[in-house]
Every structure is written in C-alpha cells, then in structure tokens.
C-alpha cells in the first residue's frame, strides 16, 4: 500500500528525488510514479507560494526587531534583490514573455519548486506570470526523475536500495548546501563587524 501522505511530505521537502524512489520501492511502475509524483509536485506550487508569502509578510511587516538586528545584512540583501529584480526584468524584456517563461521552466527543473517560488516572491514577480512556468518545470522534473531513477533502479537488486541511495544523495546535497550557507553567513557577519 502506497502512503500518499509520505509521497506528499517527501515531495514537499525533497522534491521528486525524495518521493520517486519511495514509489518504486512500493512497486509502482515508471509511468505510475511519473504521473503521481508530477501531480503532487505541481499541486505543491501554490502551497509554496502561500508559505513564502506568509513568511515574507511576517519578516517584512510584523518582525521589526529582526530588521533592526540584521540592518546591515538587510541593506545589502536589499541592493542584491534590487539588482536581481532589474536583471530579471531586463531578461524578460529581451526574450519576451514566452522566453522568460521557458527560463523559469529551466530554473524550476534545475533548482526545484521551492527555489523558483522563493525567487519569484523575493523578486516581486507576478504570480500569474510565473506560476504556470513553475508548474511545468515541476512536472518536467518529476517525469525526468521517474524515468531516470526507473531505468537506474532496474540495475539495483532491490527498490529499497534505490530509495536509500536517493535519500543519501539528498542528505549529501543538503549538507553541502547548509555548509555553504553557514560560510556565507559567517563571511557576512565578519564583514559587518569590521
């Protein structure tokens, strides 16, 4: 019996790389897995936007203390966000709406729904402009992951081994990302105190 709740939670936290091995370990085919994970992954797009909008609202409007504490970093991040916003608008102007949408699909495919939604919220891109592109990127990455892991999985003696390999890969990626974030925060903190 496939636990639908586990598929939702693992897709929410780890993307299709987290839920696809689980589906295979439960005996689902490549097509069943691709369809199921794609539906869940695309359905999570508006949820990510909602979560990020609430967090953004709280950070910007409600939590004045946090802004005072991080005033130096906030000013630097504001200038970085403004520059990124200008670059995104310039990119959209150069390639048009369809080219921009395709760029968002590729970004979502590469970095995932959570990062694409975060970028859209932080850069003040209209949800109506970007949400469909993020959903298409989510479906494309889910299908790709299901096909890639489905073909690799046939080489392994047990589908649970694929799940363990996938979970291990995710933990290594997250660990590396957290390490890089810690170094960046440490550098920002040192620059502020100089």
C-alpha positions as CSV (number, residue, x, y, z in Angstrom):
1,X,0.0,0.0,0.0
2,X,1.5,3.3,-1.1
3,X,1.3,6.0,1.6
4,X,0.1,9.1,-0.2
5,X,0.9,11.3,2.8
6,X,4.5,10.1,2.7
7,X,4.7,11.0,-1.0
8,X,3.3,14.5,-0.3
9,X,5.7,15.1,2.6
10,X,8.8,13.8,0.8
11,X,8.0,15.7,-2.4
12,X,7.4,18.8,-0.3
13,X,10.7,18.5,1.5
14,X,13.0,16.8,-1.1
15,X,11.2,17.3,-4.4
16,X,10.7,14.4,-6.8
17,X,14.1,12.9,-5.9
18,X,12.6,12.2,-2.4
19,X,9.3,10.6,-3.4
20,X,10.2,8.8,-6.7
21,X,12.4,6.1,-5.0
22,X,9.7,5.5,-2.4
23,X,7.1,5.0,-5.2
24,X,9.4,2.4,-6.9
25,X,10.0,0.7,-3.6
26,X,6.2,0.3,-3.3
27,X,6.1,-1.4,-6.6
28,X,4.7,1.4,-8.8
29,X,5.8,1.5,-12.5
30,X,7.7,4.3,-14.1
31,X,4.5,5.7,-15.6
32,X,2.5,5.4,-12.4
33,X,5.3,7.1,-10.5
34,X,5.8,9.9,-13.0
35,X,2.1,10.7,-13.0
36,X,1.7,10.5,-9.2
37,X,4.8,12.5,-8.4
38,X,4.1,15.1,-11.1
39,X,0.6,15.7,-9.8
40,X,1.8,16.1,-6.2
41,X,4.8,18.2,-7.3
42,X,2.7,20.6,-9.4
43,X,0.0,20.8,-6.7
44,X,2.7,22.0,-4.2
45,X,3.5,25.1,-6.4
46,X,0.6,27.3,-5.0
47,X,1.3,25.9,-1.5
48,X,5.0,27.1,-1.7
49,X,3.8,30.5,-2.8
50,X,1.4,30.7,0.1
51,X,4.0,29.7,2.6
52,X,6.6,32.1,1.2
53,X,4.1,35.0,1.1
54,X,3.2,34.4,4.7
55,X,6.9,34.2,5.7
56,X,7.7,37.3,3.7
57,X,4.8,39.2,5.2
58,X,5.9,38.3,8.7
59,X,9.5,39.2,8.1
60,X,8.8,42.5,6.3
61,X,5.9,43.9,8.2
62,X,5.5,42.2,11.6
63,X,9.0,41.5,12.7
64,X,10.6,44.9,13.2
65,X,13.1,43.6,15.7
66,X,14.6,41.2,13.2
67,X,15.1,44.1,10.8
68,X,16.9,46.1,13.5
69,X,19.2,43.3,14.4
70,X,20.1,42.5,10.8
71,X,20.0,46.0,9.4
72,X,23.4,45.8,7.7
73,X,22.7,42.4,6.1
74,X,19.1,43.6,5.2
75,X,20.5,46.7,3.4
76,X,23.0,44.5,1.4
77,X,20.3,41.9,0.6
78,X,18.0,44.7,-0.5
79,X,20.6,46.0,-3.0
80,X,21.2,42.5,-4.2
81,X,17.5,41.9,-4.6
82,X,17.0,45.2,-6.5
83,X,19.9,44.2,-8.8
84,X,18.4,40.7,-9.4
85,X,15.0,42.3,-10.0
86,X,16.4,44.6,-12.6
87,X,18.2,41.7,-14.3
88,X,15.0,39.6,-14.3
89,X,13.1,42.4,-15.9
90,X,15.8,43.0,-18.4
91,X,15.9,39.3,-19.3
92,X,12.1,39.3,-19.7
93,X,12.3,42.5,-21.9
94,X,15.0,40.9,-24.1
95,X,13.5,37.4,-24.6
96,X,9.8,38.3,-24.2
97,X,7.1,36.7,-22.1
98,X,7.5,33.2,-23.7
99,X,11.3,33.2,-23.4
100,X,11.0,34.3,-19.8
101,X,8.5,31.5,-19.1
102,X,10.9,29.0,-20.7
103,X,13.7,30.3,-18.5
104,X,11.6,29.8,-15.4
105,X,10.8,26.3,-16.5
106,X,14.5,25.5,-16.8
107,X,15.2,27.2,-13.5
108,X,12.5,25.2,-11.8
109,X,13.7,22.0,-13.4
110,X,17.2,22.6,-12.2
111,X,16.7,24.0,-8.7
112,X,13.2,22.9,-7.8
113,X,9.8,24.4,-7.0
114,X,10.7,25.8,-3.6
115,X,13.7,27.8,-5.0
116,X,11.7,29.0,-8.0
117,X,8.8,30.2,-5.8
118,X,11.2,31.8,-3.4
119,X,12.9,33.7,-6.3
120,X,9.5,34.8,-7.6
121,X,8.4,36.1,-4.2
122,X,11.8,37.8,-3.4
123,X,11.9,39.4,-6.9
124,X,8.3,40.5,-6.8
125,X,7.4,38.7,-10.0
126,X,3.6,38.5,-10.5
127,X,2.4,35.0,-9.6
128,X,0.1,35.0,-12.6
129,X,3.2,35.4,-14.8
130,X,5.3,32.7,-13.3
131,X,3.1,30.1,-11.6
132,X,2.4,28.1,-14.8
133,X,6.0,28.0,-15.8
134,X,7.0,26.7,-12.3
135,X,4.2,24.1,-12.6
136,X,5.5,23.0,-16.0
137,X,9.1,22.8,-14.6
138,X,7.8,20.8,-11.6
139,X,6.1,18.2,-13.9
140,X,9.1,18.1,-16.2
141,X,11.5,17.4,-13.3
142,X,9.2,14.8,-11.8
143,X,8.9,12.9,-15.1
144,X,12.6,13.1,-15.7
145,X,13.4,11.9,-12.2
146,X,10.9,9.0,-12.5
147,X,12.4,7.9,-15.9
148,X,16.0,8.3,-14.8
149,X,15.6,6.6,-11.5
150,X,13.3,3.9,-13.1
151,X,16.0,2.9,-15.5
152,X,18.8,3.1,-13.0
153,X,16.6,1.2,-10.5
154,X,16.5,-1.8,-12.7
155,X,20.2,-2.2,-12.2
156,X,19.8,-2.5,-8.5
157,X,18.9,-5.7,-6.7
158,X,16.2,-4.1,-4.5
159,X,14.0,-1.0,-5.0
160,X,14.7,-0.1,-1.3
161,X,18.3,0.3,-2.2
162,X,17.3,2.9,-4.8
163,X,15.4,4.7,-2.0
164,X,18.4,4.6,0.3
165,X,20.7,5.8,-2.4
166,X,18.3,8.7,-3.3
167,X,17.9,9.6,0.4
168,X,21.7,9.5,0.9
169,X,22.2,11.8,-2.2
170,X,19.7,14.3,-0.9
171,X,21.3,14.4,2.6
172,X,24.7,15.0,1.0
173,X,23.3,17.8,-1.2
174,X,21.5,19.4,1.8
175,X,24.6,19.0,3.9
176,X,26.8,20.7,1.3
177,X,24.2,23.5,0.9
178,X,24.0,24.1,4.6
179,X,27.8,24.2,4.8
180,X,27.9,26.9,2.0
181,X,25.1,28.9,3.7
182,X,27.0,28.8,7.0
183,X,30.2,30.0,5.3
184,X,28.3,32.9,3.6
185,X,26.6,33.9,6.9
186,X,29.9,33.8,8.7
187,X,31.5,36.0,6.0
188,X,28.6,38.5,6.1
189,X,28.9,38.6,9.9
190,X,32.7,39.2,9.8
191,X,32.2,42.0,7.2
192,X,29.6,43.7,9.3
193,X,31.9,43.7,12.4
194,X,34.9,45.0,10.6
